[in-house]
Amino acid sequence: MSFNCTDKDTLIAYVYGECDEALRAEVESHLRALHGRLATVEPWAAAPLEAVLRGLAGELGVGAGKLIHPTRLAVTGRGASPGLFEVLELLGRDRTLARIARLLDRLAGH
């Protein structure tokens, strides 16, 4: 079975390694960069979190969705949720970073 891993509804395939290795490596690289940036965000609030994510997407030359969708999967376990930046704010820095790190560990394990 083949998955279109750019579709937010099939993001779970990243976790289980059902995507092309190069695509999984790209997602892992983007999430690692985002994890590092999020660790320094002050204040931990929706607007600065969104600015950091969108700024990183611009630096990487990708649409914000390439970071938003895997981040949503990491922090909620789902392909859809309430507004991501509000979810991140409510979860708090430690819980958000721990959940992203957990997905990164799974991605690196393949």
Backbone as numpy.savetxt, mean C-alpha at the origin, in Angstrom:
# Nx Ny Nz CAx CAy CAz Cx Cy Cz
-4.97 -20.31 -13.81 -5.80 -19.15 -13.81 -4.92 -17.92 -13.81
-5.32 -16.92 -14.55 -4.55 -15.70 -14.66 -5.29 -14.56 -13.98
-4.55 -13.68 -13.32 -5.15 -12.55 -12.63 -4.60 -11.26 -13.20
-5.45 -10.26 -13.28 -5.02 -8.92 -13.63 -4.72 -8.23 -12.31
-3.48 -8.21 -11.92 -3.13 -7.73 -10.58 -3.09 -6.22 -10.47
-3.47 -5.51 -11.51 -3.62 -4.07 -11.37 -5.05 -3.72 -11.00
-5.93 -4.68 -11.01 -7.33 -4.50 -10.65 -7.45 -4.58 -9.14
-8.04 -3.55 -8.52 -8.12 -3.52 -7.05 -8.86 -4.72 -6.49
-9.76 -5.32 -7.26 -10.51 -6.46 -6.77 -9.69 -7.74 -6.70
-8.52 -7.76 -7.32 -7.69 -8.96 -7.27 -6.36 -8.71 -6.57
-6.28 -7.65 -5.79 -5.03 -7.34 -5.08 -4.59 -8.46 -4.15
-5.53 -9.22 -3.65 -5.16 -10.31 -2.74 -4.19 -11.27 -3.43
-4.21 -11.30 -4.75 -3.29 -12.15 -5.49 -1.84 -11.78 -5.22
-1.57 -10.52 -4.90 -0.20 -10.13 -4.55 0.31 -10.97 -3.38
-0.54 -11.12 -2.39 -0.15 -11.80 -1.17 0.16 -13.27 -1.43
-0.59 -13.87 -2.30 -0.44 -15.30 -2.54 0.46 -15.62 -3.72
1.11 -14.63 -4.30 2.09 -14.86 -5.34 1.52 -15.29 -6.66
0.29 -14.93 -6.94 -0.33 -15.35 -8.19 -0.12 -14.33 -9.29
0.77 -13.40 -9.07 1.08 -12.37 -10.06 2.49 -12.59 -10.60
2.71 -11.99 -11.72 4.03 -11.95 -12.32 5.05 -11.45 -11.28
6.19 -12.10 -11.22 7.22 -11.76 -10.23 7.66 -10.31 -10.34
7.80 -9.79 -11.55 8.23 -8.40 -11.72 7.19 -7.43 -11.16
5.92 -7.72 -11.38 4.87 -6.87 -10.86 4.85 -6.90 -9.34
5.00 -8.08 -8.76 5.02 -8.20 -7.30 6.21 -7.44 -6.73
7.35 -7.52 -7.39 8.54 -6.79 -6.94 8.32 -5.29 -7.00
7.62 -4.82 -8.03 7.32 -3.40 -8.15 6.41 -2.94 -7.01
5.38 -3.71 -6.72 4.47 -3.37 -5.63 5.24 -3.36 -4.31
6.08 -4.35 -4.10 6.87 -4.41 -2.87 7.77 -3.18 -2.75
8.42 -2.80 -3.82 9.30 -1.63 -3.81 8.52 -0.36 -3.49
7.37 -0.19 -4.10 6.55 0.99 -3.84 6.07 1.03 -2.38
5.64 -0.12 -1.88 5.17 -0.15 -0.49 6.30 0.10 0.50
7.49 -0.40 0.20 8.64 -0.13 1.08 8.94 1.37 1.13
8.91 1.99 -0.04 9.16 3.44 -0.08 8.08 4.19 0.69
6.83 3.79 0.53 5.75 4.45 1.24 5.87 4.23 2.74
6.20 3.03 3.15 6.38 2.72 4.58 7.39 3.69 5.19
8.50 3.89 4.51 9.53 4.80 5.01 9.04 6.23 5.11
8.29 6.67 4.13 7.76 8.03 4.15 6.71 8.21 5.24
5.84 7.23 5.39 4.78 7.35 6.39 5.34 7.41 7.80
6.48 6.79 8.01 7.09 6.77 9.35 7.44 8.17 9.84
7.57 9.12 8.92 8.00 10.46 9.31 6.89 11.51 9.23
5.69 11.12 8.86 4.60 12.09 8.68 4.21 12.72 10.02
4.16 14.04 10.02 3.69 14.81 11.19 2.84 15.94 10.66
1.72 16.20 11.22 1.00 15.36 12.16 0.40 14.16 11.44
0.07 13.13 12.20 -0.55 11.93 11.64 -2.03 12.23 11.44
-2.34 12.77 10.27 -3.71 13.17 9.95 -3.93 12.92 8.46
-5.20 12.83 8.07 -5.55 12.45 6.71 -4.88 13.32 5.64
-4.94 14.62 5.79 -4.39 15.50 4.75 -2.89 15.33 4.54
-2.07 15.34 5.59 -0.64 15.12 5.37 -0.34 13.71 4.85
-1.10 12.73 5.29 -0.89 11.36 4.80 -1.16 11.28 3.31
-2.23 11.91 2.88 -2.56 11.93 1.45 -1.48 12.67 0.66
-1.02 13.80 1.18 0.01 14.57 0.48 1.29 13.75 0.30
1.67 13.01 1.33 2.88 12.18 1.25 2.71 11.07 0.22
1.59 10.38 0.27 1.36 9.28 -0.69 1.34 9.80 -2.11
0.60 10.87 -2.36 0.50 11.41 -3.72 1.85 11.97 -4.19
2.60 12.58 -3.28 3.93 13.07 -3.64 4.87 11.94 -4.02
4.82 10.85 -3.27 5.67 9.70 -3.60 5.25 9.11 -4.93
3.95 9.00 -5.17 3.48 8.47 -6.46 4.04 9.32 -7.60
4.03 10.63 -7.44 4.58 11.51 -8.47 6.07 11.27 -8.68
6.81 11.12 -7.59 8.25 10.85 -7.69 8.52 9.52 -8.40
7.66 8.54 -8.13 7.84 7.22 -8.75 7.32 7.18 -10.18
6.59 8.20 -10.58 6.04 8.25 -11.93 4.87 7.30 -12.13
4.11 7.07 -11.06 2.94 6.18 -11.15 1.72 6.94 -10.64
0.56 6.46 -11.01 -0.67 7.03 -10.47 -0.79 6.69 -9.00
-1.49 7.53 -8.27 -1.65 7.32 -6.83 -2.30 5.97 -6.52
-3.15 5.48 -7.41 -3.81 4.19 -7.19 -2.83 3.04 -7.05
-1.65 3.15 -7.66 -0.64 2.10 -7.54 -0.11 1.99 -6.11
-0.30 3.03 -5.32 0.06 2.99 -3.90 -1.18 2.83 -3.02
-2.26 3.47 -3.41 -3.47 3.44 -2.59 -4.02 2.03 -2.45
-4.16 1.31 -3.55 -4.80 0.00 -3.49 -4.00 -1.03 -2.69
-2.70 -1.16 -2.90 -1.96 -2.10 -2.05 -1.92 -1.67 -0.57
-1.90 -0.36 -0.34 -1.91 0.13 1.05 -3.24 -0.22 1.71
-4.32 -0.03 0.97 -5.64 -0.38 1.51 -5.70 -1.87 1.85
-5.18 -2.70 0.96 -5.15 -4.14 1.22 -4.34 -4.43 2.48
-3.19 -3.77 2.60 -2.32 -4.02 3.76 -2.99 -3.64 5.07
-3.66 -2.50 5.10 -4.16 -2.02 6.38 -5.57 -2.50 6.72
-6.36 -2.87 5.70 -7.74 -3.31 5.98 -7.98 -4.76 5.64
-7.11 -5.35 4.80 -7.33 -6.72 4.35 -8.38 -6.82 3.27
-8.79 -5.69 2.73 -9.86 -5.66 1.73 -9.47 -4.78 0.55
-10.15 -5.00 -0.56 -9.92 -4.19 -1.75 -10.73 -2.90 -1.75
-11.66 -2.77 -0.83 -12.48 -1.56 -0.72 -12.62 -1.22 0.76
-12.71 0.07 1.04 -12.84 0.52 2.42 -13.35 1.95 2.41
-13.65 2.48 3.57 -13.89 3.93 3.64 -12.63 4.66 3.16
-12.65 5.96 3.10 -11.50 6.72 2.62 -10.19 6.26 3.25
-9.22 5.92 2.42 -7.98 5.35 2.93 -7.28 6.26 3.92
-7.21 7.54 3.64 -6.43 8.43 4.48 -7.08 8.62 5.85
-8.39 8.58 5.87 -9.10 8.63 7.14 -8.89 7.32 7.92
-8.87 6.20 7.21 -8.60 4.91 7.85 -7.21 4.92 8.48
-6.22 5.42 7.74 -4.85 5.48 8.26 -4.80 6.35 9.52
-5.48 7.49 9.46 -5.49 8.38 10.62 -6.09 7.68 11.83
-7.20 7.00 11.64 -7.87 6.32 12.75 -7.06 5.14 13.30
-6.39 4.42 12.41 -5.57 3.30 12.86 -4.36 3.76 13.67
-3.85 4.91 13.32 -2.65 5.43 13.98 -1.38 4.95 13.30
-0.31 5.64 13.59 0.98 5.36 12.95 1.47 3.93 13.20
1.51 3.52 14.46 2.09 2.21 14.79 1.33 1.07 14.13
0.03 1.10 14.23 -0.78 0.01 13.66 -0.68 0.02 12.12
-0.72 1.20 11.51 -0.61 1.31 10.06 0.72 0.75 9.58
1.81 1.20 10.20 3.14 0.74 9.76 3.31 -0.75 9.99
2.77 -1.27 11.08 2.88 -2.71 11.36 2.12 -3.52 10.30
0.97 -3.04 9.88 0.19 -3.78 8.89 0.85 -3.74 7.52
1.42 -2.60 7.15 2.15 -2.53 5.89 3.37 -3.44 5.95
4.08 -3.43 7.06 5.25 -4.30 7.23 4.88 -5.77 7.11
3.72 -6.15 7.64 3.27 -7.54 7.55 3.05 -7.94 6.09
2.42 -7.08 5.30 2.25 -7.39 3.88 3.59 -7.45 3.17
4.48 -6.54 3.51 5.82 -6.57 2.90 6.55 -7.87 3.21
6.43 -8.35 4.43 7.04 -9.63 4.79 6.48 -10.76 3.94
5.17 -10.75 3.73 4.55 -11.79 2.90 5.02 -11.70 1.47
5.10 -10.49 0.95 5.56 -10.32 -0.43 7.00 -10.78 -0.59
7.85 -10.46 0.39 9.26 -10.85 0.32 9.45 -12.36 0.46
8.48 -13.04 1.04 8.58 -14.47 1.25 8.35 -15.30 0.00
8.04 -14.67 -1.11 7.77 -15.44 -2.34 8.98 -15.49 -3.23
